[in-house]
């Protein structure tokens, strides 16, 4: 059971919190049905993602065995056979389909988004991840699909600002992760991925800086937009930009100084500064939107 859990990587499900953002930014956290459908979309998406992790480890088994860290993965280490990996992959997909089937009239559209995500990630595993820049763009678009899934589940369509910020933030995180591959290649002389040789530190550092800057500008533009001020009833949304700035700077410090962004999810679980910034951002936005003290 331990190896099956490792293979499906439930700790990575934190990425699917993006599904909840339309509900959160839409001010509908108190709408019971919207919350239920959003949670169903979250778990359906998470089980689908777990099936993709199984497939990725199956087709990358030989490369993983040559990697200093990935060689410990269940399939690469031999703890789980390739046949068992396929069985677990199918089981995860069946769980996702079962959840979507209970979403009523929203099942078709949410299921469609999840299906696009599944096909896109299969193509990523087989093709797109071998091409520099294309790989990070495809991964970032996967986060946009998460936003859309949450929007269709809660019946709250995300604004163009939210879509853009999601794509840019995911792009920033993806480039930061690729930097870890470049650093590893420079130390060992062996590329962890087939496309790592198409990156270098100069390019990656500039890409990280550019995407962080554009993400911040996009967020600030969002907070001062008339539509947001009217919807929230507050002119102080822009104050939450402080936490976004701190979060981006901290992540860049971890990327450029500490070189710890090989696994962004594990880093998020372990870095208390980032955790505090996210909690403070969430709390400040929660107060502005829902005004619990009124």
C-alpha positions in Angstrom: 0.0 0.0 0.0 2.9 2.4 0.8 4.3 2.0 -2.7 0.9 2.5 -4.3 0.4 5.8 -2.4 3.9 6.9 -3.5 3.0 6.0 -7.1 -0.2 8.1 -7.1 1.4 11.0 -5.3 -1.5 12.4 -3.3 0.8 15.0 -1.9 0.7 16.6 -5.4 -3.0 17.1 -5.1 -2.3 20.5 -3.5 -1.9 21.8 -7.1 -5.6 21.2 -7.7 -6.5 23.9 -5.2 -6.6 26.1 -8.3 -10.0 24.4 -8.9 -11.3 26.2 -5.9 -10.2 29.7 -6.9 -13.3 30.6 -9.0 -15.4 29.7 -6.0 -13.2 31.7 -3.7 -12.7 34.8 -5.9 -16.4 34.6 -6.8 -17.4 35.0 -3.2 -19.4 31.8 -3.2 -17.8 29.9 -0.3 -21.1 30.1 1.5 -23.0 28.5 -1.4 -23.4 24.9 -0.3 -24.1 23.3 -3.7 -21.3 25.2 -5.4 -18.9 24.0 -2.7 -20.0 20.4 -3.1 -19.7 20.4 -6.9 -16.3 22.1 -6.6 -15.0 19.5 -4.2 -16.2 16.8 -6.5 -14.4 18.4 -9.4 -11.3 18.6 -7.1 -11.2 14.9 -6.3 -12.1 13.9 -9.9 -9.2 16.0 -11.2 -6.9 14.6 -8.5 -7.6 11.0 -9.3 -7.1 11.8 -13.0 -3.8 13.4 -12.1 -2.7 10.3 -10.2 -3.4 8.2 -13.2 -1.1 10.4 -15.2 1.6 10.0 -12.6 1.3 6.3 -13.0 1.6 6.5 -16.7 4.5 8.9 -16.6 6.5 6.6 -14.3 5.8 3.7 -16.5 7.1 5.2 -19.7 10.0 7.0 -17.9 11.1 3.9 -16.0 14.5 3.6 -17.7 15.3 7.3 -17.4 14.2 7.3 -13.7 16.6 4.4 -12.9 19.5 6.6 -14.0 18.4 9.6 -11.9 19.8 10.0 -8.4 16.4 10.8 -6.8 13.8 9.4 -9.3 15.4 5.9 -9.1 13.6 5.6 -5.7 10.1 5.8 -7.4 8.0 2.6 -7.0 8.2 1.4 -10.6 11.8 2.5 -11.2 12.9 0.7 -8.0 10.9 -2.4 -8.8 8.6 -2.1 -5.8 5.6 -1.9 -8.2 5.6 -3.7 -11.6 4.7 -2.1 -14.8 1.6 -4.2 -15.1 0.5 -3.2 -11.6 1.2 0.4 -12.6 -1.3 0.2 -15.5 -3.9 -1.4 -13.2 -3.6 1.4 -10.7 -3.7 4.0 -13.5 -7.1 2.5 -14.7 -8.4 2.3 -11.2 -7.7 6.0 -10.6 -9.5 6.9 -13.9 -12.5 4.8 -12.9 -12.7 6.7 -9.6 -12.6 10.0 -11.4 -15.3 8.9 -13.8 -17.5 7.7 -11.0 -17.3 11.1 -9.2 -18.0 13.0 -12.4 -21.0 10.8 -13.1 -22.7 12.1 -9.9 -22.3 15.8 -10.9 -25.7 15.9 -12.7 -26.0 18.5 -15.4 -22.5 19.7 -14.8 -21.0 16.3 -15.4 -20.7 16.7 -19.2 -18.8 20.0 -19.2 -16.6 19.2 -16.2 -15.9 15.7 -17.6 -15.0 17.3 -20.9 -12.4 19.6 -19.2 -10.9 16.6 -17.3 -10.8 14.6 -20.5 -8.9 17.4 -22.3 -6.5 17.5 -19.3 -6.0 13.8 -19.5 -5.3 13.7 -23.2 -3.0 16.8 -23.0 -1.0 15.2 -20.2 -0.7 11.9 -22.1 0.6 13.8 -25.1 2.9 15.7 -22.7 4.4 12.5 -21.4 4.8 11.0 -24.9 5.8 14.1 -26.9 5.6 17.7 -25.6 8.0 17.3 -22.7 10.8 16.7 -25.1 10.6 20.2 -26.5 12.0 23.2 -24.5 9.5 26.0 -23.8 6.7 23.9 -25.2 6.9 21.7 -22.2 6.4 24.5 -19.6 3.6 26.1 -21.7 1.7 22.8 -21.8 2.1 22.3 -18.0 0.9 25.9 -17.4 -2.1 25.4 -19.6 -3.0 22.4 -17.4 -3.4 24.8 -14.5 -5.7 26.9 -16.7 -7.8 23.8 -17.2 -8.0 23.4 -13.5 -9.4 26.9 -13.2 -12.0 26.1 -15.9 -13.0 22.9 -14.3 -13.6 24.8 -11.0 -15.5 27.5 -12.9 -17.8 25.0 -14.6 -18.3 23.0 -11.4 -19.3 26.1 -9.3 -21.1 27.8 -12.2 -18.8 30.8 -11.7 -16.7 31.5 -14.8 -13.3 32.9 -14.0 -12.3 36.3 -15.2 -9.7 36.9 -17.9 -7.5 38.2 -15.1 -7.7 35.0 -13.1 -6.9 32.9 -16.2 -3.9 35.0 -17.1 -2.5 35.1 -13.5 -2.9 31.3 -13.3 -1.0 30.7 -16.5 1.7 33.1 -15.7 2.2 31.8 -12.1 2.4 28.3 -13.4 4.9 29.3 -16.1 7.0 31.0 -13.4 7.0 27.8 -11.2 7.7 25.6 -14.3 10.8 27.6 -15.3 12.0 27.6 -11.7 11.7 23.8 -11.7 13.6 23.5 -15.0 16.4 25.6 -13.4 16.9 22.7 -11.0 17.4 20.4 -14.0 20.0 22.7 -15.5 21.9 23.0 -12.3 21.9 19.2 -12.0 23.1 18.8 -15.5 26.0 21.3 -14.9 27.0 19.3 -11.8 26.7 15.8 -13.2 27.3 16.3 -16.9 24.1 14.4 -17.7 20.8 15.9 -18.7 17.9 14.8 -16.4 15.5 15.4 -19.3 15.8 15.1 -23.0 15.2 18.8 -23.5 17.4 20.1 -20.6 20.3 20.9 -23.0 18.0 23.5 -24.7 18.1 25.5 -21.5 20.9 27.2 -19.7 21.2 29.3 -16.5 21.2 32.6 -18.4 18.0 31.9 -20.2 16.3 30.3 -17.2 17.2 33.1 -14.8 15.8 35.7 -17.3 12.7 33.6 -17.9 12.1 33.3 -14.1 12.5 37.1 -13.6 10.3 38.0 -16.6 7.4 35.7 -15.6 7.6 36.8 -12.0 7.4 40.4 -13.0 4.6 40.0 -15.4 2.7 37.9 -12.9 3.0 40.6 -10.3 1.9 43.4 -12.7 -1.1 41.3 -13.8 -2.1 40.8 -10.2 -1.8 44.4 -9.3 -3.9 45.3 -12.5 -6.5 42.9 -11.3 -6.7 44.3 -7.8 -7.3 47.9 -9.1 -9.6 47.0 -11.9 -13.1 48.7 -11.6 -14.9 45.3 -11.9 -13.0 43.9 -8.9 -13.6 47.0 -6.8 -17.3 47.0 -7.6 -17.7 43.2 -6.9 -15.8 43.2 -3.6 -17.1 46.6 -2.5 -13.7 47.6 -1.4 -10.9 49.8 -2.8 -8.3 48.0 -0.6 -7.9 44.8 -2.6 -4.6 46.1 -3.9 -3.1 45.7 -0.4 -3.0 42.0 -0.9 -0.3 42.6 -3.5 2.2 42.9 -0.6 1.8 39.1 0.1 2.1 38.3 -3.6 5.4 40.3 -3.8 6.8 38.6 -0.7 5.8 35.1 -2.0 7.4 35.7 -5.4 10.6 37.1 -3.9 10.8 34.2 -1.5 10.3 31.7 -4.3 13.0 33.4 -6.4 15.3 33.3 -3.4 14.8 29.5 -3.0 15.3 29.2 -6.8 18.3 31.4 -7.4 20.1 31.3 -4.1 19.2 28.0 -2.4 18.5 26.0 -5.6 15.7 24.1 -3.9 13.0 24.1 -6.5 13.4 20.6 -7.9 10.0 19.7 -6.5 7.8 22.8 -5.9 5.1 20.9 -4.0 7.5 19.4 -1.4 9.2 22.8 -1.0 5.8 24.3 -0.3 5.1 21.8 2.4 8.5 22.5 4.0 9.0 26.2 3.7 7.3 28.0 6.6 7.9 31.5 5.2 5.9 30.6 2.0 3.2 29.0 4.1 2.9 32.1 6.3 2.7 34.4 3.2 0.0 32.2 1.6 -2.1 32.1 4.8 -1.8 35.9 5.3 -2.8 36.5 1.6 -5.7 34.1 2.0 -6.9 35.7 5.3 -6.6 39.2 4.0 -8.6 38.4 0.8 -11.1 36.5 2.9 -11.7 39.5 5.0 -12.0 41.9 2.0 -14.5 39.6 0.1 -16.6 38.2 2.9 -16.2 40.9 5.5 -16.8 38.6 8.5 -16.6 41.6 10.9 -19.5 43.5 9.4 
